[in-house]
């Protein structure tokens, strides 16, 4: 049986939830820095990545094509 089929109404403890949120934020920060350092990689990652990075880029940086 697939894990998705075995849904539970159990609560996630707050400490686990906060730990997962912190880890997700660290991963997000890592990818943003990676994309800022390698615009070609960001370009290949798609429109959503360009939206995330747009406010973070400095005015002197070249816009992504497309």
N, CA, C and O atoms as a GROMACS GRO file, in nm:
protein
  264
    1UNK      N    1   0.083  -0.117   0.000
    1UNK     CA    2   0.000   0.000   0.000
    1UNK      C    3   0.089   0.125   0.000
    1UNK      O    4   0.189   0.130   0.072
    2UNK      N    5   0.053   0.222  -0.079
    2UNK     CA    6   0.130   0.346  -0.086
    2UNK      C    7   0.115   0.426   0.042
    2UNK      O    8   0.012   0.420   0.110
    3UNK      N    9   0.220   0.502   0.073
    3UNK     CA   10   0.217   0.586   0.193
    3UNK      C   11   0.103   0.687   0.186
    3UNK      O   12   0.043   0.719   0.289
    4UNK      N   13   0.072   0.739   0.068
    4UNK     CA   14  -0.034   0.837   0.052
    4UNK      C   15  -0.170   0.778   0.090
    4UNK      O   16  -0.259   0.850   0.136
    5UNK      N   17  -0.186   0.647   0.071
    5UNK     CA   18  -0.312   0.581   0.103
    5UNK      C   19  -0.331   0.563   0.253
    5UNK      O   20  -0.442   0.536   0.298
    6UNK      N   21  -0.224   0.579   0.330
    6UNK     CA   22  -0.229   0.555   0.474
    6UNK      C   23  -0.227   0.688   0.549
    6UNK      O   24  -0.143   0.709   0.636
    7UNK      N   25  -0.318   0.776   0.515
    7UNK     CA   26  -0.323   0.906   0.580
    7UNK      C   27  -0.366   0.890   0.725
    7UNK      O   28  -0.446   0.802   0.760
    8UNK      N   29  -0.311   0.976   0.809
    8UNK     CA   30  -0.340   0.972   0.951
    8UNK      C   31  -0.382   1.111   0.999
    8UNK      O   32  -0.341   1.212   0.942
    9UNK      N   33  -0.462   1.114   1.102
    9UNK     CA   34  -0.504   1.240   1.160
    9UNK      C   35  -0.410   1.283   1.273
    9UNK      O   36  -0.442   1.376   1.348
   10UNK      N   37  -0.295   1.218   1.286
   10UNK     CA   38  -0.202   1.249   1.394
   10UNK      C   39  -0.144   1.389   1.375
   10UNK      O   40  -0.120   1.433   1.263
   11UNK      N   41  -0.123   1.456   1.487
   11UNK     CA   42  -0.062   1.589   1.485
   11UNK      C   43   0.089   1.576   1.478
   11UNK      O   44   0.148   1.482   1.532
   12UNK      N   45   0.151   1.673   1.412
   12UNK     CA   46   0.296   1.681   1.410
   12UNK      C   47   0.337   1.767   1.530
   12UNK      O   48   0.288   1.879   1.544
   13UNK      N   49   0.425   1.716   1.614
   13UNK     CA   50   0.469   1.798   1.728
   13UNK      C   51   0.532   1.929   1.680
   13UNK      O   52   0.599   1.933   1.577
   14UNK      N   53   0.509   2.035   1.756
   14UNK     CA   54   0.558   2.168   1.718
   14UNK      C   55   0.709   2.169   1.697
   14UNK      O   56   0.757   2.234   1.605
   15UNK      N   57   0.784   2.100   1.781
   15UNK     CA   58   0.929   2.100   1.768
   15UNK      C   59   0.974   2.039   1.635
   15UNK      O   60   1.070   2.088   1.574
   16UNK      N   61   0.907   1.935   1.590
   16UNK     CA   62   0.940   1.873   1.462
   16UNK      C   63   0.902   1.967   1.348
   16UNK      O   64   0.978   1.984   1.253
   17UNK      N   65   0.784   2.027   1.358
   17UNK     CA   66   0.740   2.120   1.254
   17UNK      C   67   0.838   2.238   1.242
   17UNK      O   68   0.876   2.275   1.131
   18UNK      N   69   0.878   2.296   1.355
   18UNK     CA   70   0.971   2.408   1.351
   18UNK      C   71   1.107   2.367   1.295
   18UNK      O   72   1.171   2.444   1.223
   19UNK      N   73   1.151   2.247   1.328
   19UNK     CA   74   1.277   2.196   1.273
   19UNK      C   75   1.270   2.179   1.122
   19UNK      O   76   1.364   2.213   1.051
   20UNK      N   77   1.159   2.127   1.074
   20UNK     CA   78   1.142   2.110   0.929
   20UNK      C   79   1.132   2.244   0.857
   20UNK      O   80   1.187   2.259   0.748
   21UNK      N   81   1.064   2.340   0.918
   21UNK     CA   82   1.057   2.473   0.858
   21UNK      C   83   1.195   2.538   0.851
   21UNK      O   84   1.229   2.600   0.751
   22UNK      N   85   1.273   2.523   0.957
   22UNK     CA   86   1.408   2.579   0.959
   22UNK      C   87   1.496   2.514   0.852
   22UNK      O   88   1.571   2.582   0.783
   23UNK      N   89   1.484   2.384   0.838
   23UNK     CA   90   1.562   2.313   0.736
   23UNK      C   91   1.518   2.358   0.596
   23UNK      O   92   1.603   2.375   0.508
   24UNK      N   93   1.390   2.375   0.575
   24UNK     CA   94   1.342   2.422   0.445
   24UNK      C   95   1.394   2.561   0.413
   24UNK      O   96   1.431   2.589   0.299
   25UNK      N   97   1.398   2.649   0.513
   25UNK     CA   98   1.449   2.784   0.492
   25UNK      C   99   1.599   2.780   0.459
   25UNK      O  100   1.645   2.858   0.375
   26UNK      N  101   1.673   2.692   0.524
   26UNK     CA  102   1.816   2.678   0.492
   26UNK      C  103   1.835   2.630   0.349
   26UNK      O  104   1.923   2.678   0.278
   27UNK      N  105   1.754   2.535   0.306
   27UNK     CA  106   1.764   2.484   0.169
   27UNK      C  107   1.727   2.593   0.069
   27UNK      O  108   1.791   2.607  -0.035
   28UNK      N  109   1.624   2.669   0.100
   28UNK     CA  110   1.582   2.780   0.012
   28UNK      C  111   1.695   2.881  -0.001
   28UNK      O  112   1.727   2.924  -0.112
   29UNK      N  113   1.756   2.919   0.112
   29UNK     CA  114   1.868   3.013   0.108
   29UNK      C  115   1.985   2.959   0.026
   29UNK      O  116   2.048   3.033  -0.050
   30UNK      N  117   2.014   2.829   0.041
   30UNK     CA  118   2.122   2.767  -0.035
   30UNK      C  119   2.095   2.777  -0.185
   30UNK      O  120   2.183   2.817  -0.261
   31UNK      N  121   1.975   2.741  -0.227
   31UNK     CA  122   1.944   2.744  -0.370
   31UNK      C  123   1.943   2.886  -0.424
   31UNK      O  124   1.988   2.909  -0.537
   32UNK      N  125   1.893   2.981  -0.348
   32UNK     CA  126   1.895   3.119  -0.394
   32UNK      C  127   2.038   3.166  -0.415
   32UNK      O  128   2.068   3.228  -0.517
   33UNK      N  129   2.128   3.137  -0.322
   33UNK     CA  130   2.267   3.176  -0.338
   33UNK      C  131   2.331   3.106  -0.458
   33UNK      O  132   2.407   3.167  -0.532
   34UNK      N  133   2.298   2.978  -0.477
   34UNK     CA  134   2.352   2.904  -0.590
   34UNK      C  135   2.304   2.966  -0.722
   34UNK      O  136   2.382   2.982  -0.815
   35UNK      N  137   2.176   3.001  -0.729
   35UNK     CA  138   2.122   3.061  -0.852
   35UNK      C  139   2.178   3.199  -0.876
   35UNK      O  140   2.202   3.237  -0.991
   36UNK      N  141   2.199   3.278  -0.769
   36UNK     CA  142   2.258   3.411  -0.786
   36UNK      C  143   2.401   3.403  -0.837
   36UNK      O  144   2.445   3.489  -0.912
   37UNK      N  145   2.473   3.301  -0.796
   37UNK     CA  146   2.612   3.284  -0.838
   37UNK      C  147   2.622   3.223  -0.977
   37UNK      O  148   2.726   3.235  -1.042
   38UNK      N  149   2.517   3.158  -1.023
   38UNK     CA  150   2.520   3.092  -1.153
   38UNK      C  151   2.389   3.121  -1.228
   38UNK      O  152   2.298   3.039  -1.228
   39UNK      N  153   2.380   3.240  -1.291
   39UNK     CA  154   2.256   3.278  -1.360
   39UNK      C  155   2.212   3.179  -1.468
   39UNK      O  156   2.092   3.165  -1.493
   40UNK      N  157   2.306   3.112  -1.532
   40UNK     CA  158   2.268   3.014  -1.636
   40UNK      C  159   2.190   2.899  -1.574
   40UNK      O  160   2.095   2.848  -1.633
   41UNK      N  161   2.229   2.858  -1.455
   41UNK     CA  162   2.157   2.752  -1.386
   41UNK      C  163   2.017   2.800  -1.347
   41UNK      O  164   1.919   2.726  -1.360
   42UNK      N  165   2.008   2.923  -1.301
   42UNK     CA  166   1.877   2.980  -1.265
   42UNK      C  167   1.787   2.990  -1.387
   42UNK      O  168   1.667   2.965  -1.379
   43UNK      N  169   1.845   3.028  -1.498
   43UNK     CA  170   1.766   3.040  -1.621
   43UNK      C  171   1.704   2.907  -1.658
   43UNK      O  172   1.588   2.902  -1.701
   44UNK      N  173   1.780   2.800  -1.643
   44UNK     CA  174   1.729   2.667  -1.675
   44UNK      C  175   1.628   2.615  -1.574
   44UNK      O  176   1.555   2.520  -1.603
   45UNK      N  177   1.621   2.678  -1.458
   45UNK     CA  178   1.530   2.631  -1.353
   45UNK      C  179   1.387   2.680  -1.374
   45UNK      O  180   1.294   2.627  -1.313
   46UNK      N  181   1.368   2.779  -1.461
   46UNK     CA  182   1.232   2.817  -1.497
   46UNK      C  183   1.186   2.951  -1.445
   46UNK      O  184   1.258   3.023  -1.375
   47UNK      N  185   1.063   2.983  -1.482
   47UNK     CA  186   1.003   3.113  -1.454
   47UNK      C  187   0.989   3.141  -1.304
   47UNK      O  188   1.015   3.253  -1.260
   48UNK      N  189   0.950   3.042  -1.228
   48UNK     CA  190   0.929   3.062  -1.083
   48UNK      C  191   1.060   3.103  -1.015
   48UNK      O  192   1.060   3.188  -0.927
   49UNK      N  193   1.170   3.043  -1.056
   49UNK     CA  194   1.301   3.079  -0.999
   49UNK      C  195   1.333   3.223  -1.033
   49UNK      O  196   1.382   3.297  -0.948
   50UNK      N  197   1.308   3.264  -1.155
   50UNK     CA  198   1.334   3.404  -1.193
   50UNK      C  199   1.250   3.499  -1.108
   50UNK      O  200   1.298   3.606  -1.070
   51UNK      N  201   1.126   3.462  -1.078
   51UNK     CA  202   1.041   3.545  -0.992
   51UNK      C  203   1.099   3.556  -0.851
   51UNK      O  204   1.097   3.663  -0.791
   52UNK      N  205   1.150   3.446  -0.799
   52UNK     CA  206   1.208   3.445  -0.665
   52UNK      C  207   1.332   3.532  -0.660
   52UNK      O  208   1.355   3.604  -0.562
   53UNK      N  209   1.413   3.526  -0.764
   53UNK     CA  210   1.541   3.597  -0.765
   53UNK      C  211   1.530   3.744  -0.803
   53UNK      O  212   1.617   3.822  -0.766
   54UNK      N  213   1.427   3.783  -0.874
   54UNK     CA  214   1.418   3.920  -0.923
   54UNK      C  215   1.438   4.026  -0.816
   54UNK      O  216   1.515   4.120  -0.840
   55UNK      N  217   1.375   4.017  -0.700
   55UNK     CA  218   1.397   4.122  -0.599
   55UNK      C  219   1.537   4.116  -0.537
   55UNK      O  220   1.579   4.213  -0.474
   56UNK      N  221   1.608   4.005  -0.554
   56UNK     CA  222   1.739   3.988  -0.490
   56UNK      C  223   1.855   4.033  -0.578
   56UNK      O  224   1.965   4.057  -0.529
   57UNK      N  225   1.830   4.043  -0.708
   57UNK     CA  226   1.939   4.081  -0.799
   57UNK      C  227   1.966   4.229  -0.790
   57UNK      O  228   1.875   4.310  -0.769
   58UNK      N  229   2.092   4.265  -0.805
   58UNK     CA  230   2.132   4.405  -0.806
   58UNK      C  231   2.101   4.466  -0.944
   58UNK      O  232   2.100   4.393  -1.043
   59UNK      N  233   2.077   4.595  -0.952
   59UNK     CA  234   2.043   4.659  -1.079
   59UNK      C  235   2.149   4.638  -1.187
   59UNK      O  236   2.114   4.635  -1.305
   60UNK      N  237   2.275   4.624  -1.152
   60UNK     CA  238   2.381   4.608  -1.252
   60UNK      C  239   2.381   4.470  -1.316
   60UNK      O  240   2.445   4.449  -1.419
   61UNK      N  241   2.311   4.376  -1.257
   61UNK     CA  242   2.310   4.239  -1.309
   61UNK      C  243   2.220   4.232  -1.432
   61UNK      O  244   2.119   4.302  -1.441
   62UNK      N  245   2.257   4.148  -1.526
   62UNK     CA  246   2.181   4.131  -1.650
   62UNK      C  247   2.052   4.057  -1.622
   62UNK      O  248   2.048   3.962  -1.544
   63UNK      N  249   1.944   4.102  -1.686
   63UNK     CA  250   1.817   4.032  -1.674
   63UNK      C  251   1.824   3.897  -1.742
   63UNK      O  252   1.900   3.878  -1.837
   64UNK      N  253   1.744   3.804  -1.692
   64UNK     CA  254   1.737   3.675  -1.756
   64UNK      C  255   1.660   3.688  -1.886
   64UNK      O  256   1.564   3.764  -1.893
   65UNK      N  257   1.702   3.617  -1.989
   65UNK     CA  258   1.627   3.623  -2.115
   65UNK      C  259   1.491   3.554  -2.098
   65UNK      O  260   1.474   3.467  -2.013
   66UNK      N  261   1.396   3.594  -2.180
   66UNK     CA  262   1.266   3.529  -2.182
   66UNK      C  263   1.176   3.584  -2.085
   66UNK      O  264   1.062   3.540  -2.075
   0.00000   0.00000   0.00000
